[in-house]
Amino acid sequence: MEILDYDKALYYTLWGQWDDLLVLMVRTNDDVLSKKIQHFLNAYHYSVDERKIIQKHDNLLYYIDHAMKQETPSVAMEI
């Protein structure tokens, strides 16, 4: 998985670009990211419970953070 998908997902989520987030949901190869985006967008558009929307938003951000940590290659510094 390319880190670019997570970077885009983070940007779109933080800036409220839901249309771009929807396109990313369809195009990404990460099934978990796609599902997290789907759950958030569904809650955002159809839920009347603000707590549920915030929970899905936070779940998406937590997953993006976790995935970016896993995908980032560690770079050894030479002295």
C-alpha positions as CSV (number, residue, x, y, z in Angstrom):
1,M,0.0,0.0,0.0
2,E,1.3,3.4,-0.8
3,I,1.6,6.0,1.9
4,L,0.0,8.4,-0.5
5,D,-3.5,6.9,0.0
6,Y,-3.2,7.5,3.8
7,D,-1.8,11.0,3.3
8,K,-4.7,11.9,1.0
9,A,-7.3,10.3,3.4
10,L,-5.9,12.4,6.2
11,Y,-6.0,15.6,4.2
12,Y,-9.5,15.0,2.9
13,T,-10.8,14.1,6.3
14,L,-9.3,17.1,8.1
15,W,-10.4,19.5,5.4
16,G,-13.9,18.1,4.9
17,Q,-13.5,17.2,1.3
18,W,-16.1,14.4,1.3
19,D,-16.3,14.0,-2.5
20,D,-12.6,13.4,-2.8
21,L,-12.7,11.0,0.2
22,L,-15.5,9.0,-1.5
23,V,-13.3,8.7,-4.7
24,L,-10.4,7.6,-2.6
25,M,-12.6,5.0,-0.8
26,V,-13.4,3.5,-4.2
27,R,-9.8,3.6,-5.6
28,T,-7.7,2.5,-2.7
29,N,-6.4,-1.0,-2.5
30,D,-6.6,-1.0,1.3
31,D,-9.9,-2.7,2.2
32,V,-9.8,-1.6,5.8
33,L,-9.2,2.1,4.9
34,S,-12.1,1.8,2.4
35,K,-14.4,0.4,5.0
36,K,-13.4,3.0,7.6
37,I,-14.1,5.8,5.1
38,Q,-17.5,4.1,4.2
39,H,-18.5,3.9,7.8
40,F,-17.6,7.5,8.4
41,L,-19.3,8.9,5.3
42,N,-22.4,6.9,6.1
43,A,-22.6,8.2,9.6
44,Y,-21.9,11.8,8.5
45,H,-24.7,11.7,5.9
46,Y,-27.4,9.6,7.6
47,S,-26.9,9.6,11.4
48,V,-28.6,12.1,13.6
49,D,-26.5,11.0,16.6
50,E,-23.5,13.4,16.7
51,R,-21.6,11.0,19.0
52,K,-21.7,8.3,16.4
53,I,-20.4,10.7,13.7
54,I,-17.5,11.8,16.0
55,Q,-16.7,8.2,16.8
56,K,-16.6,7.1,13.2
57,H,-14.5,10.2,12.4
58,D,-12.0,9.4,15.2
59,N,-11.9,5.7,14.1
60,L,-10.9,6.8,10.6
61,L,-8.2,9.1,11.9
62,Y,-6.8,6.5,14.3
63,Y,-6.6,3.9,11.5
64,I,-4.9,6.4,9.2
65,D,-2.4,7.2,11.9
66,H,-1.8,3.5,12.7
67,A,-1.4,2.6,9.0
68,M,1.0,5.4,8.3
69,K,3.2,4.2,11.2
70,Q,3.2,0.7,9.8
71,E,3.9,1.7,6.2
72,T,6.7,4.3,6.9
73,P,10.0,2.7,6.3
74,S,12.5,3.1,9.1
75,V,15.6,5.0,8.0
76,A,18.9,4.3,9.8
77,M,21.1,7.3,10.3
78,E,24.7,6.8,9.7
79,I,27.3,8.6,11.8
